[in-house]
């Protein structure tokens, strides 16, 4: 075998730190981690094993032909952003929000759907139990004969008992709906924490989500009641404004003119109130160290100069949630109504009505509450990334550094 001769200009490598030339240093005890590559920078050149043996180019020698450098730089919105969790750390599109919301629900059903089903089931079990108890002690069929006696006393007594039974049944339904609404308020606070954890790539259990709301549960309930009272007051003031208009009107022209002017203005104000003050305070209160009024102020600030985008996504989310919830609960409603129309006996029909209403409410809440709260929380994160460079803070929390 012929002896290998190095090319002209070749220089032997310097002696190693622990031996003569050719020997390598011992391997380090800890592995060396390469720094993260910035997605906006061009990738490094591939390794060339012959680069050390290649003859250096003379100053008067023309450079070899090279392809022109491309001016293309991958855009940050084209998927080059870091994604430690459910969303890319960049301003989000509508598709990003919906995709992340469904992913969070699908991969963490216990803390999202499970919490909503648990709260709704416990609340709607109350009217079912009350109806069963009332049905065992009184007649709920409403078949009492008002003319069953000549004096009418027996018939009146039977009718009063039937009416009291029905009032008890529908009052229990109203109580169940009220308790479900209160429970879903707390569920919304839990889901806000679940979504915030999923943004960082962490799965939060149901117990962890409940513990995360500690110290802010009463504030959340107070915030909800404050917003509800403000909405009721706004509607009441508008309805009372019709009294002087009606009293001062001599014909139909003034009320019609007032309706044409006031109704669009009133609806526009309700939409403005919903977007600027009602929509974002829940995730703000849960995820930031603020109080009730601080959450209202933060929601107002974040939706500034983003009104129409926030309103469009919120309205579309509301419509999708209501339609999907109705479609999921439709089989139960159809079966219940079919049995009632089929001539089911009175007491059994009333009980079936209450059970079908309870199941419909639970099924609807199982989808509507997690989906709408997840999208609202993702909109909060998106607005903070657009206005406050929140994506940089999230990268720091995730341990992502850019060179």
MOURVEN-V918322 format. One record per helix or strand. SS is the DSSP state (helix for helix, strand for strand). FROM is the first residue (numbers start at 0). TO is the last residue. Records with the same first field share a line. If there is no record, write none. Layout:
SS = FROM-TO  FROM-TO
//
This chain:
helix = 75-79  93-106  109-136  152-198  205-211  216-247  251-277  280-286  291-301  306-340  345-387  389-396
//
